[in-house]
Amino acid sequence: MGCAMFEIEVTKPLPRLSLNDGQTGFAIVMRRKGRPVGFWLDSPAGKRILEPAEIGERVIAEAGQTLLAEAIREEMAPPFPTTVPSVTVAICTKDRPNDLAILLKSLQTSIPAAARRNVAMEIMVVDNAPSDDRTRQTVLSFPGTRYAQEPKTGLNFARNRAVLEARGDWVAFMDDDVSADAGWLDGFLDAAVAYADAGCITGLVLPLELETEAQILFEKRGGFRVMGFQRAVHRPFCEGKRFYPCFPGLFGTGANMAVRRDVVRALGGFDEALDTGAPLPGGGDLDMFYRTIRAGYALVYEPSALVFHRHRRKMKELRRQYWSWGLGFMSFAAKSYRTDPPARRHLRRAINGEFKRPLFQLGKSLLRRDGVSSALVLAQLWGCMAGLMGGYDRSLRRIEEIRRRHA
């Protein structure tokens, strides 16, 4: 029941698209001169062919505003600067050598781009508490890739190891289940050069495949596309914005984020009580985004810094993802409420909204008798409750025990 994945370049004659046997829908990435400008997911009943005229109408409907903005940006864009920041691409991974190999292969396209723009770029893999030698052997098969090991289990332990080991001005984190687009480095550098006050840059995340019901459902519910296809610049704390800067998904995702090395070090690194693995698999990116903004730095979302993510293939895995989102956000919010008193009013609003929105979605799902969506919403609500009822404090105790074991 998978969707066929297509990419179309809108500056060229539009193609005629057709589905193969077993495919039930179209998933189309739209580009203008290589830069992503839109994404379109559709499962038209009984329709197996899309003609160029239909595609053209949909391109205008889905991406017309972005196409106009891109044309203006191109006219106004300055030439490449002679001075660009150096970057360390950091991949924190645990026992997933096959996924890692796919990502490392995709990053090879960034090497000539780095040479063209005269930027010092390194690729580093942080092997988090490995159970065997497969990750190290995978890294050795990609010459020039650095290998580091972090024995303490937990993503934020690994992220802090990456920050410690990195040589670049920026540390660009990618999850090991993504694949980098050929234009990722150019997009990141464009944003980094344009905004000298940026402390963090996030990028667009689109699906790598849509082969299962769980993957298609996740993407239909919005996936990671909250920020869309136009650059957004977020400035420090603003009283006029109701939830800002506390709302989840507002800035992007840790699957594709870059932090300025001096900024993250000044902030004390990533909070190791968040993103600790299975017990609390989330919240670390939200916390870093929030602290970056609160420290007075800009956060830039740049859609041309694109990666493709392999979504959860099974419904059980997808339910756990929604649970982890609820748990991670509420654990971050509980921590921030304690440590940042001036922002408590905004945090209360964000916490209330994080309960109200799923409850509204649950009501709609029940009216439609959509048991699958109801199960996802309930998983998220359950995660929210677990996070609000001591999730962060439990994690603090857990990481102290981990540190004692590795002292």
C-alpha positions as CSV (number, residue, x, y, z in Angstrom):
1,M,0.0,0.0,0.0
2,G,3.0,2.3,-0.3
3,C,3.2,5.7,-1.9
4,A,5.4,6.2,-4.9
5,M,8.1,8.9,-4.2
6,F,8.8,11.3,-7.0
7,E,10.9,14.5,-7.4
8,I,10.0,17.2,-9.9
9,E,12.1,20.2,-11.0
10,V,9.6,23.0,-11.7
11,T,12.0,24.9,-14.1
12,K,11.8,21.9,-16.5
13,P,8.9,20.4,-18.4
14,L,6.7,18.6,-15.9
15,P,6.6,14.8,-16.3
16,R,3.7,12.4,-16.5
17,L,3.7,10.3,-13.3
18,S,2.2,6.8,-12.9
19,L,1.9,4.3,-10.1
20,N,3.2,0.8,-10.2
21,D,1.3,-2.3,-9.0
22,G,0.8,-2.2,-5.2
23,Q,1.3,1.6,-5.0
24,T,-1.7,3.6,-3.8
25,G,-0.6,7.2,-3.8
26,F,1.8,9.9,-4.9
27,A,4.4,11.6,-2.7
28,I,6.1,14.4,-4.6
29,V,9.0,16.6,-3.6
30,M,9.0,19.9,-5.6
31,R,12.2,21.7,-6.4
32,R,13.2,24.9,-8.0
33,K,16.8,24.8,-9.3
34,G,17.5,22.0,-6.9
35,R,16.1,23.7,-3.8
36,P,13.1,22.2,-2.1
37,V,10.0,24.3,-2.5
38,G,7.1,22.0,-1.6
39,F,5.9,18.5,-0.7
40,W,2.7,16.9,-1.8
41,L,1.2,13.7,-0.6
42,D,-2.0,12.4,-2.2
43,S,-3.9,9.1,-2.5
44,P,-6.6,9.8,-5.1
45,A,-9.1,7.0,-5.2
46,G,-8.7,4.9,-8.4
47,K,-6.3,7.4,-10.0
48,R,-3.0,5.9,-11.2
49,I,-1.7,8.6,-13.6
50,L,-1.0,12.3,-13.1
51,E,-0.8,14.4,-16.3
52,P,1.6,17.4,-16.5
53,A,-1.3,19.9,-16.5
54,E,-2.7,18.4,-13.2
55,I,0.8,18.5,-11.7
56,G,1.3,22.2,-12.8
57,E,-2.0,23.2,-11.1
58,R,-1.0,21.4,-7.9
59,V,2.5,23.0,-7.9
60,I,0.9,26.5,-8.0
61,A,-1.5,25.6,-5.3
62,E,1.1,23.9,-3.0
63,A,4.2,26.0,-3.7
64,G,3.2,29.2,-5.5
65,Q,4.1,31.5,-2.6
66,T,7.4,29.7,-2.0
67,L,8.3,29.8,-5.7
68,L,7.8,33.6,-5.7
69,A,9.9,34.0,-2.5
70,E,12.7,31.8,-4.1
71,A,12.8,33.9,-7.3
72,I,13.1,37.1,-5.2
73,R,15.8,35.5,-3.0
74,E,17.8,34.5,-6.1
75,E,17.7,38.0,-7.5
76,M,18.9,39.5,-4.2
77,A,21.3,36.8,-3.1
78,P,24.9,38.1,-2.7
79,P,27.8,36.1,-4.1
80,F,29.4,33.4,-2.0
81,P,31.4,35.0,0.8
82,T,35.2,34.4,0.9
83,T,35.0,33.6,4.7
84,V,32.7,30.8,5.8
85,P,32.6,28.9,9.1
86,S,34.0,25.5,9.5
87,V,31.7,22.6,10.3
88,T,31.7,19.2,12.0
89,V,29.0,16.9,10.9
90,A,28.3,14.7,14.0
91,I,26.4,11.5,13.8
92,C,25.5,10.0,17.2
93,T,24.6,6.3,16.8
94,K,24.1,3.1,18.7
95,D,24.2,-0.3,17.0
96,R,22.7,0.7,13.7
97,P,25.6,0.2,11.2
98,N,23.4,-0.3,8.1
99,D,21.5,3.0,8.6
100,L,24.8,4.7,9.4
101,A,26.3,3.5,6.1
102,I,23.4,5.0,4.1
103,L,23.9,8.4,5.8
104,L,27.7,8.4,5.4
105,K,27.3,7.5,1.7
106,S,24.8,10.4,1.2
107,L,27.3,12.8,2.9
108,Q,29.9,12.1,0.3
109,T,28.1,14.6,-1.9
110,S,28.9,17.3,0.6
111,I,32.6,16.9,0.2
112,P,32.9,18.5,-3.2
113,A,30.4,21.2,-2.1
114,A,32.7,22.0,0.8
115,A,35.7,22.2,-1.5
116,R,33.8,24.5,-3.9
117,R,32.9,26.9,-1.1
118,N,36.3,26.6,0.5
119,V,34.9,25.4,3.8
120,A,36.7,23.1,6.3
121,M,34.3,20.2,6.9
122,E,34.8,17.0,8.9
123,I,32.5,14.1,9.4
124,M,32.5,12.4,12.8
125,V,30.6,9.4,14.2
126,V,30.1,9.1,17.9
127,D,29.5,5.4,18.8
128,N,27.3,5.5,21.9
129,A,27.9,2.5,24.3
130,P,28.3,0.0,21.4
131,S,27.6,-3.7,22.0
132,D,29.9,-4.7,19.2
133,D,32.5,-3.4,16.7
134,R,30.2,-3.1,13.7
135,T,29.8,0.7,13.9
136,R,33.6,1.2,14.0
137,Q,34.1,-1.1,11.0
138,T,31.5,0.9,9.1
139,V,33.3,4.1,9.8
140,L,36.6,2.7,8.7
141,S,35.0,1.9,5.3
142,F,34.5,5.7,4.7
143,P,38.1,7.1,4.7
144,G,38.4,10.5,6.3
145,T,35.5,9.9,8.7
146,R,36.5,10.4,12.4
147,Y,35.4,7.9,15.0
148,A,34.8,8.6,18.7
149,Q,33.2,6.5,21.4
150,E,31.0,7.6,24.3
151,P,30.6,4.8,26.8
152,K,27.7,6.4,28.8
153,T,24.4,5.4,27.3
154,G,22.2,8.3,26.2
155,L,21.9,10.5,23.1
156,N,22.8,13.7,25.0
157,F,25.9,12.0,26.5
158,A,26.9,11.3,22.8
159,R,26.1,14.8,21.7
160,N,28.3,16.3,24.4
161,R,31.1,14.0,23.4
162,A,30.7,15.3,19.8
163,V,30.8,18.9,21.0
164,L,34.0,18.1,23.0
165,E,35.7,16.4,20.1
166,A,34.5,18.7,17.3
167,R,37.0,20.9,15.4
168,G,34.4,23.0,13.5
169,D,32.9,26.3,14.4
170,W,29.5,24.6,14.0
171,V,28.5,21.1,15.0
172,A,25.8,19.8,12.7
173,F,23.9,16.8,14.2
174,M,22.1,14.3,12.0
175,D,20.2,11.3,13.3
176,D,21.6,8.0,12.0
177,D,18.2,7.2,10.2
178,V,18.4,10.1,7.8
179,S,20.0,10.7,4.4
180,A,21.5,14.1,3.5
181,D,20.3,15.9,0.4
182,A,23.0,17.0,-2.1
183,G,22.2,20.6,-1.3
184,W,22.3,20.2,2.5
185,L,25.7,21.8,3.1
186,D,24.9,24.8,0.8
187,G,21.7,25.4,2.6
188,F,23.3,25.3,6.0
189,L,26.2,27.6,5.0
190,D,23.8,30.1,3.4
191,A,22.0,30.4,6.7
192,A,25.2,30.5,8.9
193,V,26.7,33.3,6.8
194,A,23.5,35.3,6.6
195,Y,22.9,35.4,10.3
196,A,26.0,36.0,12.4
197,D,24.0,36.1,15.6
198,A,22.6,32.6,15.1
199,G,23.4,30.1,17.8
200,C,21.4,27.2,16.2
201,I,20.2,26.3,12.7
202,T,17.6,23.6,11.9
203,G,16.7,22.2,8.5
204,L,13.8,20.5,6.7
205,V,13.1,16.8,7.2
206,L,11.1,14.9,4.5
207,P,10.3,11.2,4.3
208,L,12.9,8.9,2.8
209,E,10.3,6.3,2.0
210,L,6.5,5.8,2.4
211,E,6.1,2.1,2.1
212,T,4.0,1.2,5.2
213,E,0.7,2.3,6.7
214,A,2.6,3.7,9.7
215,Q,4.9,5.8,7.6
216,I,2.1,7.2,5.4
217,L,0.0,8.0,8.4
218,F,2.8,9.8,10.2
219,E,3.4,12.0,7.1
220,K,-0.3,12.7,6.6
221,R,-0.4,13.9,10.2
222,G,2.3,16.5,9.3
223,G,5.5,14.5,9.8
224,F,8.4,16.8,10.6
225,R,7.2,19.5,8.2
226,V,5.9,21.9,10.8
227,M,8.0,24.8,9.6
228,G,7.3,24.4,5.8
229,F,9.5,25.6,2.9
230,Q,10.5,29.2,3.7
231,R,13.3,30.3,5.9
232,A,12.3,31.5,9.3
233,V,14.4,33.5,11.8
234,H,13.5,33.3,15.5
235,R,14.8,36.1,17.8
236,P,15.1,36.1,21.6
237,F,12.2,36.0,24.0
238,C,9.2,38.0,22.9
239,E,6.3,38.8,25.3
240,G,3.9,39.3,22.5
241,K,3.9,35.6,21.4
242,R,1.6,33.4,23.4
243,F,3.7,30.2,23.6
244,Y,7.1,31.5,22.4
245,P,9.7,30.0,22.8
246,C,8.2,27.0,24.6
247,F,6.0,25.3,22.0
248,P,7.2,21.9,20.7
249,G,8.0,21.7,17.0
250,L,8.3,25.5,16.7
251,F,11.9,25.5,15.7
252,G,12.5,22.2,14.0
253,T,13.9,18.8,15.1
254,G,17.1,17.4,16.5
255,A,17.3,14.9,13.6
256,N,18.7,17.8,11.5
257,M,20.1,20.6,13.6
258,A,23.4,22.5,13.9
259,V,24.7,24.4,17.0
260,R,27.5,26.9,17.2
261,R,30.2,25.2,19.1
262,D,31.1,28.2,21.3
263,V,27.5,28.8,22.1
264,V,26.6,25.3,23.2
265,R,29.8,25.2,25.3
266,A,28.9,28.5,27.0
267,L,25.4,27.0,27.7
268,G,27.0,24.1,29.5
269,G,26.3,21.6,26.7
270,F,23.3,19.4,26.2
271,D,21.2,18.5,29.3
272,E,22.2,14.8,29.8
273,A,19.0,14.2,31.8
274,L,17.1,14.6,28.5
275,D,17.3,12.2,25.5
276,T,18.7,9.5,27.8
277,G,17.5,6.6,25.7
278,A,14.6,4.3,26.1
279,P,13.4,5.7,29.5
280,L,13.3,9.3,28.3
281,P,13.9,9.3,24.5
282,G,13.3,13.0,23.8
283,G,13.4,16.6,24.9
284,G,17.1,17.2,24.4
285,D,16.6,19.2,21.2
286,L,13.7,21.2,22.6
287,D,15.8,22.2,25.6
288,M,18.7,23.3,23.4
289,F,16.5,25.3,21.1
290,Y,14.9,27.0,24.1
291,R,18.1,27.8,25.9
292,T,19.7,29.2,22.8
293,I,16.8,31.6,22.3
294,R,16.7,32.5,26.0
295,A,20.5,33.2,25.9
296,G,19.9,35.9,23.3
297,Y,20.9,34.1,20.1
298,A,18.9,33.8,17.0
299,L,17.6,30.4,15.7
300,V,17.3,30.0,12.0
301,Y,15.2,27.4,10.1
302,E,16.6,26.8,6.7
303,P,14.5,24.4,4.5
304,S,17.2,24.0,1.8
305,A,19.3,22.3,4.5
306,L,17.3,19.1,3.7
307,V,17.5,15.6,5.0
308,F,15.3,12.6,4.3
309,H,14.2,10.5,7.3
310,R,13.2,6.9,7.5
311,H,10.0,7.0,9.4
312,R,8.9,4.2,11.8
313,R,7.7,1.3,9.7
314,K,5.4,-0.3,12.3
315,M,2.4,1.0,14.2
316,K,3.9,-0.1,17.5
317,E,7.0,2.0,16.8
318,L,4.9,5.0,15.7
319,R,2.8,4.8,18.9
320,R,6.0,4.8,20.9
321,Q,7.3,7.8,19.0
322,Y,4.2,9.8,19.9
323,W,4.5,8.7,23.5
324,S,8.2,9.8,23.5
325,W,7.2,13.2,22.1
326,G,4.7,13.8,24.9
327,L,7.2,12.5,27.5
328,G,10.1,14.6,26.1
329,F,8.2,17.8,25.9
330,M,6.7,17.6,29.4
331,S,10.0,16.7,30.9
332,F,11.7,19.7,29.2
333,A,8.8,21.9,30.3
334,A,8.9,20.7,33.9
335,K,12.7,21.4,34.0
336,S,12.4,24.8,32.4
337,Y,9.5,25.8,34.7
338,R,11.9,25.1,37.6
339,T,15.0,26.8,36.2
340,D,13.5,29.8,34.3
341,P,10.9,31.6,36.5
342,P,10.4,34.6,34.2
343,A,9.1,32.3,31.5
344,R,6.6,30.4,33.7
345,R,3.5,32.1,32.3
346,H,4.5,31.0,28.8
347,L,5.4,27.6,29.9
348,R,2.0,27.1,31.6
349,R,0.3,28.1,28.3
350,A,2.5,25.7,26.4
351,I,1.8,22.8,28.8
352,N,-2.0,23.5,28.6
353,G,-1.8,23.7,24.9
354,E,0.0,20.4,24.7
355,F,-2.9,18.7,26.5
356,K,-5.7,20.6,24.8
357,R,-4.5,20.0,21.2
358,P,-4.3,16.2,21.5
359,L,-7.7,16.1,23.4
360,F,-9.3,18.0,20.5
361,Q,-7.7,15.6,18.0
362,L,-8.9,12.7,20.1
363,G,-12.4,13.9,19.9
364,K,-12.3,14.2,16.1
365,S,-10.8,10.8,15.8
366,L,-13.5,9.2,18.0
367,L,-16.2,10.9,16.0
368,R,-14.7,9.5,12.8
369,R,-14.3,6.1,14.5
370,D,-10.6,6.3,13.6
371,G,-9.1,3.9,16.1
372,V,-5.6,4.2,14.6
373,S,-5.3,8.0,15.1
374,S,-7.0,7.7,18.5
375,A,-4.3,5.3,19.6
376,L,-1.5,7.7,18.5
377,V,-3.2,10.6,20.4
378,L,-3.7,8.5,23.5
379,A,0.0,7.5,23.4
380,Q,1.1,11.1,23.2
381,L,-1.2,12.1,26.1
382,W,0.1,9.2,28.2
383,G,3.6,10.4,27.5
384,C,2.6,13.9,28.6
385,M,1.3,12.6,31.9
386,A,4.4,10.6,32.5
387,G,6.6,13.6,31.8
388,L,4.6,15.9,34.0
389,M,4.6,13.5,36.9
390,G,8.3,13.4,37.6
391,G,9.8,12.3,34.3
392,Y,12.7,14.7,34.5
393,D,13.5,14.0,38.2
394,R,13.5,10.3,37.6
395,S,16.0,10.9,34.7
396,L,18.2,13.0,36.9
397,R,18.6,10.1,39.3
398,R,19.2,7.7,36.5
399,I,22.0,9.7,34.9
400,E,23.7,10.2,38.2
401,E,23.8,6.4,38.5
402,I,25.2,6.2,35.0
403,R,27.9,8.7,35.8
404,R,28.9,6.8,39.0
405,R,29.3,3.6,37.0
406,H,31.6,5.3,34.5
407,A,33.6,7.4,37.1
